């Protein structure tokens, strides 16, 4: 399986400092884990504004560390969630959670 992390992007960002890259990713993992839980709760409660806020945060945070697949899904979630699309929002959150699990596993390896 291909890594969801763009290691080339991180290397360019960090000047090749692998320890700094891992520190950035660990910070992302800690933050995203909490944010994804809040996001899942917001979807279950139908809280559109909270969904959009959390999706916006995840979009930026994942983009900052080169996890473009999460960034893309979070952007879609932020832009397209309405009361009528909550079922789709739940599917997108589940996809974010799967990607996050892969990232977290890779960072802790």
N, C-alpha and C positions, 0 to 999 in steps of 0.2 A: 504494500500500500504506500502511496506517495504521501509524504509529510504535508500537512496543511500549512506548515510554517515555511515561509520563504526565507531560507537561511542566507541566501545571497543578499537579500534586502537588509537583513539584520547585520550581516558582516559589513556592508557598506555603511550602515548607520553607526556601528560600534567601532569602526576602524579595525575590524578583525579581532576585537577583544572578546573572546568566547565567554569569559567569566561574566562580562557585562551583559552579553546577550542573554545568558541564562538568568541573570538577575532581573532583567527586563521581563523575561517570560514568566518567571516565578511571581513577580508583582502582578502581571496580567492574570495569571491563573488564580491568585488569591482574590483579586477584585472581581473577575468574571464569574467565579463560582457563586459569590454572593449575588451578583447582578442577575445571573441566570435564574436563581431561585426566586428572586423578587419578580422577575419577568414571568416566570411560570405561574406564580400566584396571581399576577395581574391579569394574565390570560384567563385563568380559571374564574376570576371575579368579573371579567368583562370590563376591566378598567383601561379604556383606550388610551387615555393621557399617560398613565404610568407605563403602558406597553411602549408607547412612542418615546418616552424619556429614556427608559432602559435600553431600548433598541438603539437609540441615538448614541448613548454612552458606549455600548458594545461595538457599534460601528466604528467609532473613533479609536477606541482602545485596541481593537483587533487590527485595525489598519496601521496603527502606530508600531505594532510589533510584527507586521508582515504576515498576518493571517487573513489573507484576502477572501477566502471562502466564507469565513465568519462575517467579515466586513460586508460582503455582498448580501448575505442572507439578512443580516441586521438592517441594512439599508432597505431591503424589500419590506421587512417587517415594519420599519418606521414609516415608510411611505404609503403602504397599502392597507394598513389595519384600520378597519371600521367595524361598527357593531355587526354588520352583515358578513364580515370576513373573519370572524373569530375562529372558526374551524380551521381555516388556512393558517391563521396566526399560530394556533396550537401546533400544527405540523411544522411550521418554520422554527418554533422554539425547540421542538424535539430534534430537529436537524442541528440547530445550534448546540444543543446539549451533547449530541453525538460527536460533533467536531471538537467541542471543548474536551470531552473525555479523551479523545485522541491526542490533543495538544497536552493536556495534563499528564498523560501517560508518558509522552515523549520527553517532557520537561523533567519528570521525576526519574527518568531512566539513567 
